[in-house]
Amino acid sequence: MKIGSIEIKGRAALAPMAGVTDAAFRQVCEGLGAAYTVSEMISAKAMEYNDKKTASLADITQDQGPVFLQIFGAEPLCMAHAAGKLARLNPAGLDINMGCPMPKITGPGAGSALMRNPELCGQIVRAVKEAAGLPVTVKMRAGWDKGSVNALEVAQACEAAGADAVCVHGRTRDQLYQGRADWDVIRAVKAGVSVPVIGNGDVTDPLSAGALLTETGCDLVMVGRGALGNPWVFRDINAHLRDESLIMPPPTLTQWLLTLRRHIGLMCQYKGEGRAMPEARKHAAWYLKGIRGAAEFRRRAGQLSTLADLDRLVEDIYRTDQEEE
């Protein structure tokens, strides 16, 4: 499939997640088959002030596959200015956040709050598209709450304004990340627009990815929380969709630990050890979920301060496993 002029290989993309989808995690997922990745959300207002932290979120120099930079804001002119700046970094495209449910984003009218005003959604898409001259996607939710499920209306407004694809998370803003995603909403959007539709919500493995594609007719799936500590999910989904009888062998403990070490090593390389290690603690805990002695090892993961701490933890995990063989 294509998003605008960008050819997308594979059927599973990495969803944007604040505090998670940094350059290091994107690179790991790209290497394991993610069709494309999306950055952490970037504030359009912060772009106006040349904020250093915001600039680091937009650094895509290490990415190895198509990456979209996600932008959020509530004012078309401000979004256009930011889009013009981000376009100079040569991403595959820009993604507009119309789905974040967090009060600090929705309070000023951005994120999923935009869905309460489909006309404004269209104005923002048009402004970003004209300013960037790149493929533009929109990530939205089913609606603001169960009484205003309007993803189809918003998707049609965005398509009319020039969006090249829409991604629909089948939960309302009120649901946050609880309950079941409503795939019927995704199916309705797919039937009601002509641009590619990416389905998001409750995709955690090859079977759920295949089910979402089959039940909704969507063109691609987007994996968020299902990739936390398990970047192999993209490899597994791609294999399943090529051949449903193919079951990929799970990663060995050595592969888990090597990937964990590489991931956090990249974080330190890109951000510096002092900044990266506190952020790395949650990633380490996700990778270690379910292994032997997980409770104690995850407790130690929550105290990591240096790469040397991580190396000692990895060595202890491996030694414990060998002793129990």
Protein Blocks (a to p, Z undefined) as FASTA:
>chain_A
ZZhjbccedjbdcdddehklgmklmmmmmmnopabdcdddddfklmmnopaklmmmmpck
lpcbdcddddddjbfklmmmmmmmmmmnopabdcddfkbfbfklmmnopajllmmmmmlm
mmmmmmmmmmnopacdddddfblblmlccklmmmmmmmmnopabdcddfbdfklomgcjd
dfklmmmmmmmpcbdcddeehiabfklmmmmmmmnopabdcdfklmgopamlmmmmmmmm
momkbccddddfklmmmmmmmmmmmmmmmnojklmmmmmmmmmmmmmgoiahklmmmmmm
mmcfbfklmmmmmmmmmmmmmmmZZ
